[in-house]
């Protein structure tokens, strides 16, 4: 596989990571809205359901942060591949 092919695949991976980050952020917003609706509908009842939604929101928040470091690593690999290809 040529350096250009590797770079093209890595750039495609970066685009997918950016899409994933966007989807995760949207899911986090939706979960936050669901939590607000549940808490409002139950007026403080069913703390167990609200707690589950809080855990989901926390997990989505953590997942949304992960791609940033991954994107940096992929970009660094693209830079190294370009250097090796020259």
N, C-alpha and C positions, 0 to 999 in steps of 0.2 A: 504494500500500500504506500502510495507516495505521500510526501509531506502535505501537499495540497489537499489530498483526500482526507487525511487525518484532521487537518485544520477545518475543513468543511464539516466533518462530522462533529467536531468539538463545538463549532459555532452553532450547529443545529441543536446540540445538547444545551448550550447556553440559552437558546430561545425557549426550549422546553422547560428549563428551570425557571425562567422568567414567567412563563405561562402558569407553571405550577404555583409559584409564589403568589401570583394574582388570584388564582382559584382558592388557595388556602386563605388569603386575606378576605375574600368574599365569603367563604364559609365561616370564618370567625365573626364577621359582621352579622351574618344570618343567625348564628348561634347566640350572639349577644342580644339580638332582637327577640329571638325565641325565649331567652331567659327573662327578658323584660316582660314579655307577654304572659309567660307562665306565672311569674311573681305577681303581676297585676291581677291576673284572673283568679289566682288562689289566695290573694291578699294575705301573704305571709304563711299560708299553709303549705304542706308538702315540701318542707325544707330539703328532703331527700332528692327530689327531682331538680330543684334549683341547684343543689350541690353537684349533682351529676352534670348539669349544664355548665357550671363553673369549671369543673374538671375538663370538660370538652373544650371550653374556651381557652383554658390554660394550655392544653395540648396543641390546639391550633396555633396559638400565639408562638409557642416554642417551635413548631414546624415551620412557621412563616419566617423565622429567623435563620433556620438552617441553610436555606439556599444561598444566602449572602456569602458565607464562607466557601461553600461549594463553588459558587460562580467565580470567586477569586482564584480558587485552585485550578479550575478549568481554563480561565484566562491566562494564568501563569503557564499552564501546559501548552496553550496555543503559542505564547511568546517563545517558549523554549523550542517548540517544534519549528517555528519560523526560523529561529536562529540556527537550528541544526540543518534545515533545508537550504540555507544559504551557503 
